Amino acid sequence: MSTLWWQYVIVALLVAASLVYMVRKLAPALSWRWQAGFAAWLLRRRWSRWQALGRHLLPPRSTGGCGGGACDGCGDDGDAQAPLEQKITFHRRR
């Protein structure tokens, strides 16, 4: 049993990485808040290496508006086209 400990560590790391990936994809605002909170906690530490890591982990500031980092760059510049309309035909039952 003592030789299998590294397999448990690898599985735990894979599960943790999957959890982080899932949270970042499904709840980006929550992950941004968690990342900002952790970076702020690191910045309050006295050791300069922790502070450097905290500065590195700070998420980018969003300035709002298109291209300001507030969205993923959808390219919507206000020239939205009207949605395509389709004719619906109802058929009688036989």
Sequence and secondary structure as in RCSB ss.txt:
>XXXX:A:sequence
MSTLWWQYVIVALLVAASLVYMVRKLAPALSWRWQAGFAAWLLRRRWSRWQALGRHLLPPRSTGGCGGGACDGCG
DDGDAQAPLEQKITFHRRR
>XXXX:A:secstr
 GGGHHHHHHHHHHHHHHHHHHHHHH HHHHHHHHHHHHHHHHTSSSHHHHHHHHHH       STTTTSSS   
  S                
